[in-house]
Amino acid sequence: MRLKNKICVVTGSSRGIGAAIARGYAKEGATVVITYREKKKEALAVAKETGSELVLKMDIRDRASIRSAFKKVHKRYGRIDVLVNNAGTNRTNDFDKQTQEEWDEVIDVDLTGVFRCCQEALPYIPDCGRVINIGSLSGEYGGPRTPSYAAAKAGVMALTHNLARFLGPRNICVNTLSPGVIASEFTDRTMSPAVRKTALSLMLIKRFAKYEEMVGAAVFLASGESSYMTAQTLSVNGGAWVH
């Protein structure tokens, strides 16, 4: 078990990528802390699957909420070995139609929320710990109809680099896991047939990803196997963005 005795906090782990990572970490022996903002029922279901004893309501838009949650983790376990900044949001719209409110919301959650979580977790992360920020293919190439989301996720990658520099002397590895397009209800609802066709045409593997296909990379980045890897973006996107 690659994560045995590790205390792992996965933000936004009531569903989607966060829930998949929480399950994967538990299978590797980690003690997983589940956080949610609204989906308490779903969070409790994930906690039951993962054997998680600590399920915390946390809003990454609210620094006091984050601080309170992380203090509870510290009180219970004494440290945070792995922080996965997964919680996020998106508002799809063309650039000329994106409202200021949509822009502000996405930047506040997807970029500033990661900043807040990293700052508040820092006192509890031991030397040789891990910070994993969930990025996006959109942040790598400026995805269509997602100006605020693409900008926020590009910012997350830059923040990863900055934090990796800051924490390098403590051997804390900070990396971005950048998923491609995920097959989900959200994708079905927001992606038009034309955009879907274009997206698939850009992928070397001609299908959208499953949530579970992000888990292997997330486990690797949290484990000792990545001890000499920091300030990197690990893209899991079916070859959609060939550098």
DRENDO-1510 file (C-alpha; in Angstrom, 1 decimal, always signed):
<recs>
REC; n; res; u; v; w
REC; 1; MET; +0.0; +0.0; +0.0 .
REC; 2; ARG; +1.7; +3.1; -1.3 .
REC; 3; LEU; -0.1; +5.6; +1.0 .
REC; 4; LYS; -0.2; +3.7; +4.3 .
REC; 5; ASN; -0.4; +6.0; +7.3 .
REC; 6; LYS; -0.7; +9.1; +5.2 .
REC; 7; ILE; -3.3; +11.7; +6.2 .
REC; 8; CYS; -4.8; +13.0; +2.9 .
REC; 9; VAL; -7.3; +15.9; +2.6 .
REC; 10; VAL; -9.2; +15.9; -0.7 .
REC; 11; THR; -11.3; +19.1; -1.1 .
REC; 12; GLY; -14.6; +18.7; -3.0 .
REC; 13; SER; -14.5; +14.9; -2.5 .
REC; 14; SER; -18.3; +14.3; -2.4 .
REC; 15; ARG; -18.4; +13.5; -6.1 .
REC; 16; GLY; -16.5; +13.5; -9.4 .
REC; 17; ILE; -12.7; +13.5; -9.6 .
REC; 18; GLY; -12.4; +14.3; -5.8 .
REC; 19; ALA; -14.5; +11.2; -4.9 .
REC; 20; ALA; -12.6; +9.0; -7.2 .
REC; 21; ILE; -9.3; +10.2; -5.8 .
REC; 22; ALA; -10.6; +9.7; -2.2 .
REC; 23; ARG; -11.5; +6.1; -3.0 .
REC; 24; GLY; -8.2; +5.5; -4.7 .
REC; 25; TYR; -6.2; +6.8; -1.7 .
REC; 26; ALA; -8.2; +4.7; +0.7 .
REC; 27; LYS; -7.4; +1.6; -1.3 .
REC; 28; GLU; -3.7; +2.5; -1.0 .
REC; 29; GLY; -4.0; +2.6; +2.8 .
REC; 30; ALA; -4.4; +6.4; +3.3 .
REC; 31; THR; -6.6; +8.0; +6.0 .
REC; 32; VAL; -8.8; +10.3; +3.9 .
REC; 33; VAL; -10.6; +13.4; +5.0 .
REC; 34; ILE; -13.7; +14.2; +2.9 .
REC; 35; THR; -14.7; +17.8; +2.4 .
REC; 36; TYR; -17.9; +19.1; +0.8 .
REC; 37; ARG; -19.8; +22.4; +0.4 .
REC; 38; GLU; -23.4; +21.3; -0.2 .
REC; 39; LYS; -23.5; +17.6; -1.0 .
REC; 40; LYS; -23.5; +16.2; +2.5 .
REC; 41; LYS; -25.4; +13.0; +1.6 .
REC; 42; GLU; -23.0; +12.2; -1.2 .
REC; 43; ALA; -20.0; +13.1; +1.0 .
REC; 44; LEU; -21.2; +10.7; +3.7 .
REC; 45; ALA; -21.6; +8.0; +1.0 .
REC; 46; VAL; -18.0; +8.4; -0.1 .
REC; 47; ALA; -16.9; +8.4; +3.5 .
REC; 48; LYS; -18.6; +5.1; +4.0 .
REC; 49; GLU; -16.8; +3.6; +1.0 .
REC; 50; THR; -13.4; +5.0; +2.1 .
REC; 51; GLY; -13.7; +4.3; +5.8 .
REC; 52; SER; -13.2; +8.1; +6.4 .
REC; 53; GLU; -14.0; +9.1; +10.0 .
REC; 54; LEU; -13.7; +12.9; +9.3 .
REC; 55; VAL; -16.2; +14.5; +6.9 .
REC; 56; LEU; -16.1; +18.3; +6.9 .
REC; 57; LYS; -18.3; +21.0; +5.5 .
REC; 58; MET; -15.9; +23.5; +3.9 .
REC; 59; ASP; -16.4; +26.4; +1.6 .
REC; 60; ILE; -13.1; +27.3; -0.2 .
REC; 61; ARG; -14.5; +30.8; -0.9 .
REC; 62; ASP; -14.4; +31.5; +2.9 .
REC; 63; ARG; -11.0; +31.5; +4.6 .
REC; 64; ALA; -12.6; +31.1; +8.1 .
REC; 65; SER; -14.3; +27.9; +6.9 .
REC; 66; ILE; -11.1; +26.5; +5.5 .
REC; 67; ARG; -9.2; +27.4; +8.7 .
REC; 68; SER; -11.8; +25.8; +10.9 .
REC; 69; ALA; -11.8; +22.6; +8.8 .
REC; 70; PHE; -8.0; +22.3; +8.8 .
REC; 71; LYS; -7.8; +22.9; +12.5 .
REC; 72; LYS; -10.1; +20.0; +13.0 .
REC; 73; VAL; -7.9; +17.8; +10.8 .
REC; 74; HIS; -4.9; +18.8; +12.8 .
REC; 75; LYS; -6.6; +18.2; +16.1 .
REC; 76; ARG; -7.7; +14.7; +15.0 .
REC; 77; TYR; -4.6; +13.6; +13.2 .
REC; 78; GLY; -1.8; +16.0; +14.0 .
REC; 79; ARG; -0.8; +16.8; +10.4 .
REC; 80; ILE; -1.8; +16.9; +6.7 .
REC; 81; ASP; +0.5; +14.8; +4.7 .
REC; 82; VAL; -1.2; +15.3; +1.3 .
REC; 83; LEU; -3.5; +18.2; +0.3 .
REC; 84; VAL; -5.4; +17.7; -2.9 .
REC; 85; ASN; -7.0; +21.0; -4.1 .
REC; 86; ASN; -9.8; +19.6; -6.2 .
REC; 87; ALA; -12.9; +21.7; -5.3 .
REC; 88; GLY; -13.9; +24.0; -8.1 .
REC; 89; THR; -16.6; +25.3; -10.4 .
REC; 90; ASN; -17.1; +26.4; -14.0 .
REC; 91; ARG; -19.4; +28.8; -15.9 .
REC; 92; THR; -19.3; +28.1; -19.6 .
REC; 93; ASN; -19.9; +31.0; -22.0 .
REC; 94; ASP; -18.3; +32.6; -25.0 .
REC; 95; PHE; -15.8; +35.3; -24.2 .
REC; 96; ASP; -18.0; +38.2; -25.3 .
REC; 97; LYS; -20.9; +36.8; -23.2 .
REC; 98; GLN; -19.1; +35.9; -20.0 .
REC; 99; THR; -20.4; +38.2; -17.3 .
REC; 100; GLN; -18.4; +39.9; -14.6 .
REC; 101; GLU; -20.2; +37.9; -12.0 .
REC; 102; GLU; -19.4; +34.6; -13.7 .
REC; 103; TRP; -15.7; +35.6; -14.1 .
REC; 104; ASP; -15.4; +36.7; -10.5 .
REC; 105; GLU; -17.0; +33.5; -9.2 .
REC; 106; VAL; -14.8; +31.1; -11.1 .
REC; 107; ILE; -11.6; +33.0; -10.3 .
REC; 108; ASP; -12.5; +33.2; -6.7 .
REC; 109; VAL; -13.3; +29.5; -6.4 .
REC; 110; ASP; -10.8; +27.9; -8.8 .
REC; 111; LEU; -7.8; +30.1; -8.3 .
REC; 112; THR; -8.1; +32.1; -5.1 .
REC; 113; GLY; -9.7; +29.1; -3.4 .
REC; 114; VAL; -6.6; +27.1; -4.0 .
REC; 115; PHE; -4.4; +29.9; -2.7 .
REC; 116; ARG; -6.5; +30.1; +0.5 .
REC; 117; CYS; -6.4; +26.3; +1.0 .
REC; 118; CYS; -2.6; +26.2; +0.5 .
REC; 119; GLN; -2.0; +29.1; +2.9 .
REC; 120; GLU; -4.3; +27.6; +5.6 .
REC; 121; ALA; -2.9; +24.1; +5.3 .
REC; 122; LEU; +0.8; +25.1; +5.3 .
REC; 123; PRO; +1.3; +25.1; +9.1 .
REC; 124; TYR; +0.1; +21.5; +9.2 .
REC; 125; ILE; +2.0; +20.0; +6.2 .
REC; 126; PRO; +5.2; +18.2; +7.4 .
REC; 127; ASP; +8.5; +18.2; +5.6 .
REC; 128; CYS; +8.3; +15.8; +2.6 .
REC; 129; GLY; +4.6; +16.4; +2.3 .
REC; 130; ARG; +2.6; +16.8; -0.9 .
REC; 131; VAL; +0.4; +19.4; -2.4 .
REC; 132; ILE; -1.6; +18.4; -5.5 .
REC; 133; ASN; -3.5; +21.0; -7.4 .
REC; 134; ILE; -6.1; +19.9; -9.9 .
REC; 135; GLY; -5.7; +21.8; -13.1 .
REC; 136; SER; -7.3; +21.3; -16.5 .
REC; 137; LEU; -6.7; +20.9; -20.1 .
REC; 138; SER; -8.4; +24.2; -20.5 .
REC; 139; GLY; -5.7; +25.9; -18.5 .
REC; 140; GLU; -3.1; +24.5; -20.8 .
REC; 141; TYR; -4.5; +25.6; -24.1 .
REC; 142; GLY; -7.3; +28.1; -23.4 .
REC; 143; GLY; -10.3; +25.9; -23.9 .
REC; 144; PRO; -13.3; +27.2; -25.9 .
REC; 145; ARG; -16.3; +28.7; -24.0 .
REC; 146; THR; -14.4; +28.7; -20.7 .
REC; 147; PRO; -12.5; +32.0; -20.5 .
REC; 148; SER; -12.7; +32.3; -16.7 .
REC; 149; TYR; -12.1; +28.6; -16.1 .
REC; 150; ALA; -9.1; +28.5; -18.5 .
REC; 151; ALA; -7.6; +31.6; -16.9 .
REC; 152; ALA; -8.1; +30.2; -13.4 .
REC; 153; LYS; -6.6; +26.8; -14.2 .
REC; 154; ALA; -3.6; +28.4; -16.0 .
REC; 155; GLY; -3.2; +30.5; -12.8 .
REC; 156; VAL; -3.3; +27.3; -10.7 .
REC; 157; MET; -0.3; +25.9; -12.7 .
REC; 158; ALA; +1.6; +29.1; -12.1 .
REC; 159; LEU; +0.7; +29.1; -8.4 .
REC; 160; THR; +2.0; +25.5; -8.3 .
REC; 161; HIS; +5.4; +26.6; -9.6 .
REC; 162; ASN; +5.6; +29.5; -7.1 .
REC; 163; LEU; +4.6; +27.3; -4.2 .
REC; 164; ALA; +7.0; +24.6; -5.3 .
REC; 165; ARG; +9.9; +27.1; -5.1 .
REC; 166; PHE; +8.8; +28.3; -1.7 .
REC; 167; LEU; +8.4; +24.8; -0.2 .
REC; 168; GLY; +11.4; +23.1; -2.0 .
REC; 169; PRO; +13.8; +23.6; +0.9 .
REC; 170; ARG; +11.4; +21.5; +3.0 .
REC; 171; ASN; +11.2; +18.7; +0.4 .
REC; 172; ILE; +7.5; +19.3; +0.0 .
REC; 173; CYS; +6.5; +18.4; -3.6 .
REC; 174; VAL; +3.9; +20.6; -5.3 .
REC; 175; ASN; +2.5; +19.5; -8.6 .
REC; 176; THR; -0.5; +20.0; -10.8 .
REC; 177; LEU; -2.7; +17.1; -12.1 .
REC; 178; SER; -4.3; +18.3; -15.3 .
REC; 179; PRO; -7.3; +16.1; -16.5 .
REC; 180; GLY; -8.7; +16.2; -20.0 .
REC; 181; VAL; -12.3; +16.2; -20.8 .
REC; 182; ILE; -14.3; +13.9; -18.4 .
REC; 183; ALA; -17.4; +12.0; -19.5 .
REC; 184; SER; -19.9; +13.4; -17.1 .
REC; 185; GLU; -23.4; +14.9; -16.8 .
REC; 186; PHE; -21.8; +18.3; -16.8 .
REC; 187; THR; -20.0; +17.6; -20.0 .
REC; 188; ASP; -23.2; +16.3; -21.6 .
REC; 189; ARG; -25.1; +19.4; -20.5 .
REC; 190; THR; -22.6; +22.1; -21.5 .
REC; 191; MET; -20.9; +20.7; -24.6 .
REC; 192; SER; -22.7; +21.1; -27.9 .
REC; 193; PRO; -22.4; +18.3; -30.5 .
REC; 194; ALA; -20.1; +20.4; -32.6 .
REC; 195; VAL; -17.7; +21.2; -29.7 .
REC; 196; ARG; -17.8; +17.5; -28.7 .
REC; 197; LYS; -16.9; +16.5; -32.2 .
REC; 198; THR; -14.0; +18.9; -32.3 .
REC; 199; ALA; -12.8; +17.9; -28.9 .
REC; 200; LEU; -12.7; +14.2; -29.8 .
REC; 201; SER; -10.9; +15.0; -33.1 .
REC; 202; LEU; -8.0; +16.5; -31.1 .
REC; 203; MET; -7.6; +13.4; -28.9 .
REC; 204; LEU; -5.3; +10.6; -29.7 .
REC; 205; ILE; -7.5; +8.3; -27.7 .
REC; 206; LYS; -10.9; +8.9; -29.2 .
REC; 207; ARG; -13.1; +9.1; -26.1 .
REC; 208; PHE; -13.5; +11.2; -23.0 .
REC; 209; ALA; -11.9; +10.1; -19.7 .
REC; 210; LYS; -13.5; +8.4; -16.8 .
REC; 211; TYR; -13.1; +9.9; -13.3 .
REC; 212; GLU; -11.2; +6.7; -12.2 .
REC; 213; GLU; -8.6; +7.3; -14.9 .
REC; 214; MET; -7.3; +10.2; -12.8 .
REC; 215; VAL; -6.6; +8.1; -9.8 .
REC; 216; GLY; -3.3; +6.5; -10.8 .
REC; 217; ALA; -1.7; +9.8; -11.4 .
REC; 218; ALA; -3.1; +11.2; -8.1 .
REC; 219; VAL; -1.7; +8.2; -6.2 .
REC; 220; PHE; +1.7; +8.6; -7.8 .
REC; 221; LEU; +1.9; +12.3; -7.0 .
REC; 222; ALA; +1.0; +11.6; -3.3 .
REC; 223; SER; +3.4; +8.7; -2.9 .
REC; 224; GLY; +7.1; +8.3; -2.3 .
REC; 225; GLU; +7.5; +7.4; -5.9 .
REC; 226; SER; +7.3; +11.1; -6.9 .
REC; 227; SER; +9.8; +12.3; -4.2 .
REC; 228; TYR; +12.0; +14.1; -6.8 .
REC; 229; MET; +9.2; +15.5; -8.9 .
REC; 230; THR; +7.9; +19.0; -8.1 .
REC; 231; ALA; +6.6; +22.1; -10.0 .
REC; 232; GLN; +5.3; +19.9; -12.8 .
REC; 233; THR; +2.0; +19.5; -14.6 .
REC; 234; LEU; +1.0; +15.8; -15.1 .
REC; 235; SER; -1.5; +15.8; -17.9 .
REC; 236; VAL; -3.9; +12.9; -18.2 .
REC; 237; ASN; -5.9; +13.9; -21.3 .
REC; 238; GLY; -5.8; +11.1; -23.9 .
REC; 239; GLY; -3.2; +13.0; -25.9 .
REC; 240; ALA; -5.5; +16.0; -26.5 .
REC; 241; TRP; -2.7; +18.5; -26.1 .
REC; 242; VAL; +0.5; +17.2; -27.6 .
REC; 243; HIS; +3.4; +19.5; -26.6 .
</recs>
